């Protein structure tokens, strides 16, 4: 499962994804590394409630708990997107996408965030669904290629064939591609903390 979304705070869905992870499904989710102020405030409120400083559970408390539970799953990777700042360092890229691809056979994209308001009957959202391996696998492989930072993969993103060297060792569509990019993101977390050069664009 590949997810790229501005928000990821809807407990019912997060717990379904957690169940999938326990069944061995690989999940990679890209979110903004520097979320909006209301998101940071919601996290602060949830932490205050856990610490006993806030009696009433805040609105998104259950969602934060579900995200924390999901973070314990080995098959789940939460990452952000970074780009070269042109001065020898990196900057955060704000994720505003609303994309999900499952099994390289189903995908959705549109306006809906993974948050309660997007599922509220009084809010309008519009997403398209696409069924079919040809289109979905090409779309997924193009996304993984872009985030990997590999020119080779970008040039051959739709082919899903093996390419020698580095991150191009395996085809980039499907579970192998997700596992590979998830591994790169985890290694990049250490590189980011050390101020070292990143591989690709996910941290």
Buried (B, 14 or more C-beta within 10 A) or exposed (E): BBBBBBBBBBBEBBBEBBEBBEEEBBBBBBBBBEBEEEBEEBBEBBBBBBEEEBEEEBEBBBBBBBBEBBEEBEBBBBBBBBEEEEEEEBBBBBBEBBBBBBBBBBBBBEEBBBBBEBBEEEEEEEBEEEEEBEBBBBBBBBBBBBBBBBEBBBEBBBBBEEBEEBBBEBBBBBBBBBBBBBEBBEBBBEBBEEEEEBBBBBB
